[in-house]
Structure formats: C-alpha cells, structure tokens
Amino acid sequence: MTVTLLGGRPIRNPQIWLRQAGRENVLYNPSTESVHLLNNTALAIWELCDGETNPQEMINAIVQVSSLPREVVAEDVDRILTEFGEARLVSWREEGA
C-alpha cells in the first residue's frame, strides 16, 4: 500500500538539520550521519511534513502551485515520503491525534 493511501500525517524528525546554500538543499541526520540532497519538489514536501498536513493535502498544494498533472505529483509525493520514512527523516502522526 502506498503512503498516500495510509492514514496519518508525516512530521519531520526534529533532529534533522536542513542546510540551504545557493540552489542546494541538504538534510543531515546526525544519528545516522547520512546526507540527503533534495530537489525542489522534495524540499516542498519536506516543508509540508509539519504533522498537520496529510499526503493528499500535499498533493493538492503542489498541483496548485506547479500545474503538474495530479498523477505525477501523487507518484512523487508517495516516493519521496517513502524515502523520508525509510531514512528516518519523518515519522507518522495518526489522523485526529
């Protein structure tokens, strides 16, 4: 099952550092010493991982500002949230919590 079909809202791991220099966006996880480079779409999704916004709302927001097809955005959001979860960059808050 895809993350966009799961209930819940992703929330950023508070230990993760975001560093921006010029056109580069980098997340650093000090507990794993891993570095993650973000493109603009991944950065937008990262910023929406506030514990209040669910994946469907993320898709809606990105479609509005980008004019990209919904199917493309849904695939990107699903893939990126899955990668964020696997890298322990985000955790999931239950809907209504």
Contacts in CASP RR format, 6 or more apart in sequence:
PFRMAT RR
TARGET T0000
AUTHOR 0000-0000-0000
METHOD contacts of the structure
MODEL  1
MTVTLLGGRPIRNPQIWLRQAGRENVLYNPSTESVHLLNNTALAIWELCD
GETNPQEMINAIVQVSSLPREVVAEDVDRILTEFGEARLVSWREEGA
2 78 0 8 1.000
2 82 0 8 1.000
3 10 0 8 1.000
3 55 0 8 1.000
3 77 0 8 1.000
3 78 0 8 1.000
3 81 0 8 1.000
3 82 0 8 1.000
4 55 0 8 1.000
4 56 0 8 1.000
4 59 0 8 1.000
4 74 0 8 1.000
4 77 0 8 1.000
4 78 0 8 1.000
4 81 0 8 1.000
6 55 0 8 1.000
6 92 0 8 1.000
7 54 0 8 1.000
7 92 0 8 1.000
7 94 0 8 1.000
7 95 0 8 1.000
8 54 0 8 1.000
8 55 0 8 1.000
8 92 0 8 1.000
8 93 0 8 1.000
8 94 0 8 1.000
8 95 0 8 1.000
9 50 0 8 1.000
9 51 0 8 1.000
9 52 0 8 1.000
9 53 0 8 1.000
9 54 0 8 1.000
9 92 0 8 1.000
9 93 0 8 1.000
9 95 0 8 1.000
10 49 0 8 1.000
10 51 0 8 1.000
10 53 0 8 1.000
10 55 0 8 1.000
10 81 0 8 1.000
10 84 0 8 1.000
10 85 0 8 1.000
10 90 0 8 1.000
10 91 0 8 1.000
10 92 0 8 1.000
10 93 0 8 1.000
11 49 0 8 1.000
11 50 0 8 1.000
11 51 0 8 1.000
11 90 0 8 1.000
11 91 0 8 1.000
11 92 0 8 1.000
11 93 0 8 1.000
12 46 0 8 1.000
12 49 0 8 1.000
12 50 0 8 1.000
12 89 0 8 1.000
12 90 0 8 1.000
13 29 0 8 1.000
13 88 0 8 1.000
13 89 0 8 1.000
13 90 0 8 1.000
13 91 0 8 1.000
15 29 0 8 1.000
15 30 0 8 1.000
15 31 0 8 1.000
16 27 0 8 1.000
16 28 0 8 1.000
16 29 0 8 1.000
16 89 0 8 1.000
17 27 0 8 1.000
17 28 0 8 1.000
17 30 0 8 1.000
18 25 0 8 1.000
18 26 0 8 1.000
18 27 0 8 1.000
18 46 0 8 1.000
19 25 0 8 1.000
19 26 0 8 1.000
19 28 0 8 1.000
20 26 0 8 1.000
24 37 0 8 1.000
25 37 0 8 1.000
25 38 0 8 1.000
25 39 0 8 1.000
25 40 0 8 1.000
25 42 0 8 1.000
25 43 0 8 1.000
25 46 0 8 1.000
26 35 0 8 1.000
26 36 0 8 1.000
26 37 0 8 1.000
26 38 0 8 1.000
27 35 0 8 1.000
27 36 0 8 1.000
27 38 0 8 1.000
27 46 0 8 1.000
27 89 0 8 1.000
28 34 0 8 1.000
28 35 0 8 1.000
28 36 0 8 1.000
29 35 0 8 1.000
29 36 0 8 1.000
29 87 0 8 1.000
29 88 0 8 1.000
29 89 0 8 1.000
31 88 0 8 1.000
32 87 0 8 1.000
32 88 0 8 1.000
34 87 0 8 1.000
36 87 0 8 1.000
36 89 0 8 1.000
38 46 0 8 1.000
41 62 0 8 1.000
41 76 0 8 1.000
41 80 0 8 1.000
42 80 0 8 1.000
44 61 0 8 1.000
44 62 0 8 1.000
44 65 0 8 1.000
45 58 0 8 1.000
45 62 0 8 1.000
45 76 0 8 1.000
45 77 0 8 1.000
45 80 0 8 1.000
45 81 0 8 1.000
45 84 0 8 1.000
46 84 0 8 1.000
46 89 0 8 1.000
48 57 0 8 1.000
48 58 0 8 1.000
48 61 0 8 1.000
49 81 0 8 1.000
49 84 0 8 1.000
49 90 0 8 1.000
51 93 0 8 1.000
53 61 0 8 1.000
54 95 0 8 1.000
55 77 0 8 1.000
55 78 0 8 1.000
55 81 0 8 1.000
58 77 0 8 1.000
59 70 0 8 1.000
59 73 0 8 1.000
59 74 0 8 1.000
59 77 0 8 1.000
62 68 0 8 1.000
62 73 0 8 1.000
62 76 0 8 1.000
62 77 0 8 1.000
63 69 0 8 1.000
63 70 0 8 1.000
63 73 0 8 1.000
66 73 0 8 1.000
81 90 0 8 1.000
84 90 0 8 1.000
85 91 0 8 1.000
END
